[in-house]
């Protein structure tokens, strides 16, 4: 490296160029490859005890969607805790996070050269640079001091990008955490930064819309197909707003029986009705000062829509059974997969409430319009799934990549997550090697866009099934009764859900179940 000052000079100059952060990161790894002749490299950001890839070279594209938690990856944990250059022994028995993820190398990286460079800014770890080579002695000629120069330049590049991100989003403090959020009834978790996986143009436009409206007090209506991630958009809006230190409260309007919907929204006083044994706050009061997310708002009955409109107009409400008026300062983010303007024409939704909710409409893009985001999301879900299943390394085969990329995804991101989880379970059951598993087309089962007949990859459909037009429901008799029952319920409900165009309310009616009970059962079975 002593004879290559030109590359280092260019690397330093890139820090001052008016180019995008992504271009700067990609140039950084190009210089690294030129300097070291490495087979793969990655620049990662460190937030909330995990590393997120920002740029890669020599790795499968799906790696960009993964989040590597340091408690699951000992090499990355060693880099995070070292504070200085880490040279792993070429025959180290610590598993490499990129096992099976380098196109030019199949299986585990049992013997190879590996260097980790922690990236430090203001005495804090902000990321890491990893460099891998198949030759065990590939990096022996480079001294630690030379590597520290690279580390300093990479840290400066990443720090500059984080500062720009901070200025653009007008955040006072640089984010210290980044993670996904699990949505539950009631208050949503406030720890960690919500992250939306994807680098497509549609996702960039979505992020811009979120950033534009988050700093305002406008009511937002998020529309889009089932499974596109409307909850995540609501959480992102709340997090980027000045209300982010106050609660984000979630209410699924579709899961509310009409008899208790008013109490859930506005609360009640003791004795208001049979079973009201004490005063209870409604979701509006719980979200006072914060944000209330009304999911599936199109399912609200007309009578309740009128009462909701009054709260939005005047900011006052009455608990059920109470004549006194309470003032609340609650921001509303609503979501629906219905075409509310059509519902208004048909008299199923109040026009005045629709206009009050849709002050700032946001359309969540369907997955089929998000270009290469499918692979990034698949990588994200595989990384989460493999740790749950005890698999050391997992990736998609080439044929599976083609299959996922060409499928239309009527169930969007939620369907992709379920498909990856199912395929992982099937592949694990078929394999005797938990060190490395490759998901193949036959591990996936997809529903046609009609939602009525299954499309099984690389398999033929039974003619009797085709004649009836419904998906087959089979149970593995070699498993226990509990697992068999859960498996049957999963298939039976999912079949009905797809047949009803992925509408939970219609599914509940066909199954003759209470909508709330169906939602809870679907969540327990992993359908939601």
ZAMARGU-4260 file (C-alpha; in steps of 0.2 Angstrom, whole numbers, plus 5000, padded with zeros to 4 digits):
<rodrens>
0) 5000/5000/5000 | 5015/5011/5002 | 5015/5013/4983 | 4997/5017/4981 | 4995/5035/4987
5) 4984/5039/4973 | 4969/5028/4979 | 4971/5035/4996 | 4971/5053/4990 | 4955/5050/4979
10) 4947/5042/4995 | 4951/5058/5005 | 4945/5069/4991 | 4928/5060/4990 | 4924/5066/5007
15) 4923/5084/5001 | 4914/5080/4984 | 4896/5085/4982 | 4890/5067/4979 | 4877/5056/4987
20) 4881/5046/5003 | 4878/5030/4993 | 4890/5035/4979 | 4903/5039/4992 | 4901/5023/5001
25) 4902/5013/4984 | 4918/5022/4979 | 4925/5018/4996 | 4923/5000/4993 | 4930/5001/4976
30) 4946/5009/4983 | 4946/4995/4996 | 4945/4982/4982 | 4959/4990/4972 | 4970/4992/4987
35) 4968/4975/4995 | 4963/4964/4980 | 4949/4957/4992 | 4936/4946/4987 | 4922/4955/4997
40) 4920/4970/5008 | 4906/4979/5017 | 4903/4995/5025 | 4891/4994/5040 | 4882/5006/5052
45) 4881/5002/5070 | 4865/5006/5079 | 4856/4998/5094 | 4868/4983/5095 | 4867/4978/5077
50) 4876/4981/5061 | 4866/4986/5045 | 4875/4986/5028 | 4876/5002/5019 | 4887/4996/5004
55) 4894/4980/4999 | 4906/4973/4986 | 4907/4955/4981 | 4892/4950/4991 | 4874/4945/4986
60) 4863/4959/4985 | 4851/4952/4998 | 4865/4956/5011 | 4860/4975/5010 | 4843/4970/5018
65) 4850/4961/5033 | 4853/4967/5051 | 4867/4958/5060 | 4864/4958/5079 | 4881/4956/5087
70) 4875/4944/5100 | 4872/4932/5085 | 4888/4935/5076 | 4904/4933/5086 | 4915/4941/5073
75) 4905/4957/5072 | 4904/4957/5091 | 4923/4956/5092 | 4924/4971/5080 | 4912/4981/5090
80) 4921/4979/5106 | 4939/4980/5100 | 4941/4998/5098 | 4955/4995/5085 | 4960/4984/5070
85) 4954/4966/5072 | 4964/4952/5062 | 4955/4936/5064 | 4966/4920/5062 | 4964/4912/5045
90) 4958/4896/5053 | 4947/4904/5066 | 4932/4894/5071 | 4921/4909/5073 | 4907/4909/5060
95) 4908/4922/5047 | 4892/4933/5045 | 4895/4931/5026 | 4895/4912/5026 | 4886/4907/5010
100) 4883/4925/5004 | 4898/4927/4992 | 4894/4923/4974 | 4911/4916/4970 | 4912/4905/4985
105) 4899/4892/4991 | 4896/4886/5009 | 4906/4892/5024 | 4922/4902/5024 | 4931/4889/5035
110) 4949/4896/5030 | 4951/4914/5024 | 4958/4930/5028 | 4947/4942/5037 | 4950/4960/5044
115) 4938/4970/5054 | 4940/4989/5055 | 4929/4998/5069 | 4924/5015/5063 | 4924/5028/5078
120) 4918/5046/5078 | 4918/5057/5094 | 4924/5042/5104 | 4909/5031/5099 | 4907/5016/5088
125) 4897/5021/5072 | 4901/5007/5061 | 4913/4994/5054 | 4922/4990/5038 | 4925/4971/5035
130) 4937/4965/5022 | 4938/4946/5017 | 4949/4937/5005 | 4950/4918/5001 | 4969/4918/5002
135) 4973/4915/5021 | 4988/4926/5019 | 4980/4939/5008 | 4982/4954/5020 | 4998/4949/5029
140) 5008/4963/5020 | 4998/4977/5027 | 5002/4985/5043 | 4990/4990/5057 | 4995/5008/5055
145) 4990/5007/5036 | 4974/4999/5040 | 4971/5013/5053 | 4972/5026/5039 | 4959/5017/5030
150) 4948/5015/5045 | 4950/5034/5049 | 4945/5039/5031 | 4930/5027/5031 | 4924/5033/5048
155) 4925/5051/5042 | 4915/5046/5026 | 4901/5038/5037 | 4901/5052/5050 | 4899/5065/5036
160) 4884/5055/5029 | 4876/5053/5047 | 4878/5072/5049 | 4870/5076/5033 | 4856/5064/5037
165) 4854/5073/5054 | 4853/5090/5045 | 4841/5085/5032 | 4829/5077/5044 | 4831/5092/5056
170) 4834/5080/5071 | 4843/5088/5086 | 4852/5072/5091 | 4860/5060/5080 | 4850/5043/5080
175) 4858/5030/5091 | 4847/5016/5087 | 4839/5008/5072 | 4827/4993/5072 | 4811/4986/5067
180) 4795/4989/5078 | 4783/4975/5083 | 4765/4982/5083 | 4753/4977/5097 | 4737/4983/5103
185) 4738/4998/5114 | 4754/5007/5115 | 4768/5004/5103 | 4786/5001/5109 | 4795/5018/5108
190) 4813/5011/5109 | 4823/5010/5093 | 4822/5019/5077 | 4809/5012/5064 | 4818/5007/5048
195) 4809/5004/5032 | 4819/4992/5021 | 4821/4997/5003 | 4831/5008/4991 | 4819/5009/4976
200) 4813/5025/4969 | 4795/5022/4976 | 4803/5020/4994 | 4813/5036/4992 | 4797/5045/4987
205) 4788/5038/5002 | 4802/5043/5014 | 4801/5061/5007 | 4783/5062/5010 | 4784/5055/5028
210) 4798/5068/5031 | 4788/5082/5024 | 4772/5079/5034 | 4780/5073/5050 | 4785/5090/5057
215) 4767/5096/5054 | 4751/5094/5064 | 4742/5088/5049 | 4731/5072/5049 | 4737/5059/5038
220) 4728/5045/5029 | 4739/5031/5023 | 4731/5020/5009 | 4737/5005/5001 | 4735/4986/4998
225) 4735/4973/5012 | 4752/4970/5019 | 4762/4985/5012 | 4767/4991/5029 | 4755/5005/5034
230) 4758/5002/5052 | 4777/5005/5049 | 4773/5022/5040 | 4762/5028/5054 | 4777/5024/5066
235) 4789/5033/5055 | 4778/5048/5055 | 4777/5048/5074 | 4795/5045/5076 | 4800/5060/5065
240) 4788/5072/5073 | 4790/5083/5088 | 4778/5071/5097 | 4790/5057/5097 | 4793/5057/5116
245) 4774/5055/5119 | 4765/5038/5116 | 4760/5031/5099 | 4744/5022/5102 | 4737/5009/5090
250) 4719/5004/5087 | 4713/4991/5074 | 4695/4997/5070 | 4692/4981/5060 | 4694/4971/5076
255) 4682/4981/5086 | 4664/4974/5090 | 4652/4989/5087 | 4646/4987/5105 | 4663/4992/5112
260) 4670/5003/5099 | 4664/5019/5107 | 4672/5014/5124 | 4688/5009/5116 | 4690/5026/5107
265) 4683/5038/5120 | 4683/5028/5136 | 4669/5026/5149 | 4665/5029/5167 | 4660/5017/5181
270) 4642/5010/5179 | 4640/5017/5161 | 4635/4999/5155 | 4635/4981/5162 | 4653/4977/5165
275) 4660/4995/5167 | 4666/4992/5185 | 4678/5007/5184 | 4683/5022/5175 | 4693/5018/5159
280) 4702/5030/5147 | 4700/5028/5129 | 4713/5028/5115 | 4711/5046/5112 | 4716/5050/5130
285) 4730/5037/5130 | 4737/5046/5115 | 4735/5064/5122 | 4750/5074/5117 | 4755/5060/5105
290) 4749/5051/5090 | 4734/5039/5088 | 4735/5027/5074 | 4718/5021/5067 | 4721/5006/5057
295) 4707/5000/5045 | 4697/5016/5048 | 4686/5012/5034 | 4678/4998/5045 | 4671/5010/5058
300) 4652/5011/5058 | 4643/5027/5052 | 4636/5031/5070 | 4654/5031/5077 | 4661/5041/5062
305) 4650/5056/5067 | 4657/5055/5085 | 4675/5053/5078 | 4673/5068/5067 | 4668/5079/5082
310) 4684/5075/5091 | 4694/5079/5075 | 4685/5096/5073 | 4685/5102/5091 | 4697/5092/5101
315) 4684/5087/5114 | 4676/5071/5118 | 4665/5063/5131 | 4667/5046/5139 | 4653/5034/5138
320) 4641/5038/5152 | 4649/5055/5156 | 4641/5072/5152 | 4657/5081/5155 | 4669/5086/5141
325) 4687/5082/5140 | 4700/5091/5129 | 4713/5081/5120 | 4728/5086/5109 | 4730/5070/5099
330) 4737/5069/5081 | 4728/5056/5070 | 4736/5045/5057 | 4723/5033/5049 | 4725/5019/5037
335) 4714/5009/5026 | 4715/4997/5011 | 4698/5002/5005 | 4695/5016/4992 | 4687/5028/5004
340) 4681/5040/4990 | 4671/5026/4983 | 4664/5021/5000 | 4659/5040/5001 | 4649/5039/4985
345) 4641/5023/4990 | 4636/5031/5007 | 4646/5019/5017 | 4658/5032/5024 | 4655/5050/5029
350) 4661/5063/5016 | 4665/5076/5030 | 4676/5063/5040 | 4685/5057/5024 | 4690/5075/5020
355) 4695/5078/5038 | 4706/5062/5038 | 4714/5064/5021 | 4722/5081/5024 | 4738/5073/5019
360) 4736/5057/5009 | 4751/5045/5008 | 4750/5030/4996 | 4760/5015/5002 | 4768/5007/4986
365) 4764/4989/4983 | 4779/4977/4983 | 4778/4973/4965 | 4782/4991/4961 | 4797/4992/4972
370) 4810/4986/4960 | 4824/4976/4969 | 4818/4979/4986 | 4811/4961/4986 | 4829/4954/4988
375) 4833/4966/5002 | 4817/4962/5012 | 4820/4943/5009 | 4838/4946/5016 | 4831/4955/5031
380) 4818/4941/5035 | 4830/4927/5032 | 4842/4935/5044 | 4829/4935/5057 | 4822/4918/5053
385) 4839/4909/5054 | 4842/4914/5072 | 4825/4908/5077 | 4828/4891/5068 | 4846/4889/5074
390) 4853/4890/5056 | 4870/4897/5055 | 4869/4903/5037 | 4855/4904/5024 | 4853/4912/5007
395) 4842/4911/4991 | 4847/4900/4977 | 4848/4908/4960 | 4832/4900/4954 | 4823/4906/4970
400) 4829/4924/4967 | 4821/4923/4950 | 4805/4916/4957 | 4804/4929/4970 | 4808/4943/4958
405) 4795/4938/4945 | 4780/4934/4957 | 4767/4948/4959 | 4765/4948/4978 | 4747/4951/4980
410) 4750/4950/4999 | 4765/4962/4998 | 4778/4963/5012 | 4768/4952/5024 | 4766/4939/5011
415) 4785/4939/5008 | 4789/4937/5026 | 4777/4922/5028 | 4784/4915/5012 | 4802/4916/5019
420) 4797/4909/5036 | 4788/4894/5028 | 4802/4891/5016 | 4815/4891/5029 | 4805/4879/5040
425) 4803/4867/5025 | 4821/4868/5020 | 4827/4865/5038 | 4816/4850/5039 | 4824/4843/5023
430) 4842/4847/5028 | 4854/4837/5039 | 4866/4852/5039 | 4861/4867/5049 | 4877/4876/5046
435) 4871/4881/5028 | 4854/4881/5020 | 4849/4887/5003 | 4831/4891/4999 | 4826/4883/4983
440) 4810/4886/4973 | 4802/4870/4979 | 4802/4877/4997 | 4790/4891/4992 | 4771/4890/4989
445) 4762/4905/4982 | 4744/4910/4980 | 4738/4916/4963 | 4732/4934/4962 | 4714/4928/4962
450) 4718/4921/4980 | 4708/4905/4976 | 4720/4892/4969 | 4738/4889/4976 | 4753/4890/4965
455) 4766/4878/4971 | 4783/4880/4964 | 4790/4866/4954 | 4775/4854/4958 | 4759/4849/4949
460) 4742/4853/4956 | 4731/4838/4960 | 4717/4838/4947 | 4703/4835/4960 | 4709/4851/4968
465) 4708/4861/4952 | 4691/4855/4949 | 4685/4862/4966 | 4695/4878/4964 | 4701/4878/4982
470) 4718/4875/4989 | 4721/4858/4997 | 4722/4857/5015 | 4734/4843/5022 | 4741/4838/5039
475) 4757/4829/5042 | 4751/4814/5053 | 4769/4812/5059 | 4768/4827/5071 | 4759/4829/5087
480) 4740/4834/5089 | 4744/4852/5094 | 4755/4855/5080 | 4744/4847/5068 | 4729/4857/5074
485) 4738/4873/5072 | 4744/4868/5055 | 4726/4864/5049 | 4719/4880/5057 | 4733/4890/5048
490) 4729/4883/5031 | 4710/4884/5033 | 4710/4902/5038 | 4723/4907/5026 | 4713/4898/5012
495) 4697/4908/5017 | 4707/4924/5019 | 4714/4923/5001 | 4697/4918/4994 | 4690/4934/5002
500) 4703/4945/4993 | 4713/4947/5009 | 4699/4955/5019 | 4699/4950/5037 | 4681/4956/5040
505) 4674/4946/5026 | 4684/4931/5032 | 4677/4932/5049 | 4660/4932/5042 | 4663/4917/5031
510) 4671/4908/5046 | 4657/4913/5058 | 4669/4920/5070 | 4670/4936/5080 | 4682/4948/5071
515) 4692/4951/5086 | 4694/4933/5090 | 4699/4929/5072 | 4713/4943/5073 | 4720/4936/5089
520) 4720/4918/5082 | 4728/4924/5066 | 4741/4933/5075 | 4745/4917/5086 | 4746/4906/5071
525) 4758/4918/5062 | 4746/4924/5049 | 4748/4942/5054
</rodrens>
